[in-house]
Amino acid sequence: MSEHVYKKIELVGSSKIGLEDAIQNAIAKASETIRNLRWFEVVETRGQIENNQIAYWQVTVKIGFTIEDQSSA
């Protein structure tokens, strides 16, 4: 089994639809510039209220990805 080194970043995704969509938005944005995404963990959930209704869902996620070896880059 190969040994890997990982890095984690923290992002906040938002959505008018719901929590899962907010998570997907954060992961999709991260995947535009980061390779080798491996996992995510939800660390915080919250929402914005307007006119006594939920306007936006906001989810803070930590996303882990593999750091590439120089020899495989």
MIKEDO-647877 format. One record per residue (C-alpha): x, y, z; residue number from 1. Coordinates in steps of 0.2 Angstrom, whole numbers, plus 5000, padded with zeros to 4 digits. Example, Ala and Ser with C-alpha at 12.3 -4.5 7.8 and 13.67 -1.06 7.14 Angstrom:
2
{lolum {5062,4978,5039},1}
{lolum {5068,4995,5036},2}
END
This chain:
73
{lolum {5000,5000,5000},1}
{lolum {5007,5017,4995},2}
{lolum {5009,5030,5009},3}
{lolum {5000,5047,5005},4}
{lolum {5000,5064,5012},5}
{lolum {4984,5074,5013},6}
{lolum {4979,5092,5014},7}
{lolum {4963,5099,5020},8}
{lolum {4955,5116,5016},9}
{lolum {4939,5124,5023},10}
{lolum {4925,5131,5012},11}
{lolum {4908,5137,5014},12}
{lolum {4895,5132,5001},13}
{lolum {4878,5140,5000},14}
{lolum {4862,5136,4992},15}
{lolum {4844,5141,4991},16}
{lolum {4839,5123,4989},17}
{lolum {4846,5114,5004},18}
{lolum {4861,5107,5013},19}
{lolum {4866,5094,5001},20}
{lolum {4866,5106,4987},21}
{lolum {4877,5118,4997},22}
{lolum {4889,5104,5000},23}
{lolum {4889,5100,4981},24}
{lolum {4892,5118,4977},25}
{lolum {4907,5119,4988},26}
{lolum {4915,5103,4981},27}
{lolum {4911,5108,4963},28}
{lolum {4920,5124,4966},29}
{lolum {4935,5116,4974},30}
{lolum {4936,5103,4960},31}
{lolum {4939,5117,4947},32}
{lolum {4957,5121,4954},33}
{lolum {4961,5106,4965},34}
{lolum {4965,5088,4960},35}
{lolum {4963,5072,4969},36}
{lolum {4949,5077,4981},37}
{lolum {4946,5062,4993},38}
{lolum {4933,5066,5007},39}
{lolum {4923,5080,5015},40}
{lolum {4917,5083,5033},41}
{lolum {4903,5095,5038},42}
{lolum {4909,5106,5052},43}
{lolum {4895,5119,5053},44}
{lolum {4878,5122,5046},45}
{lolum {4868,5138,5046},46}
{lolum {4856,5148,5036},47}
{lolum {4850,5165,5032},48}
{lolum {4833,5170,5036},49}
{lolum {4823,5183,5026},50}
{lolum {4805,5187,5029},51}
{lolum {4804,5173,5042},52}
{lolum {4809,5160,5029},53}
{lolum {4825,5151,5025},54}
{lolum {4833,5161,5011},55}
{lolum {4850,5152,5010},56}
{lolum {4858,5136,5017},57}
{lolum {4876,5138,5022},58}
{lolum {4887,5123,5025},59}
{lolum {4906,5124,5031},60}
{lolum {4915,5109,5025},61}
{lolum {4933,5103,5026},62}
{lolum {4938,5095,5010},63}
{lolum {4953,5083,5010},64}
{lolum {4964,5079,4995},65}
{lolum {4980,5070,4991},66}
{lolum {4996,5079,4989},67}
{lolum {5005,5073,4973},68}
{lolum {5022,5066,4973},69}
{lolum {5034,5076,4962},70}
{lolum {5038,5060,4952},71}
{lolum {5020,5058,4948},72}
{lolum {5016,5076,4944},73}
END
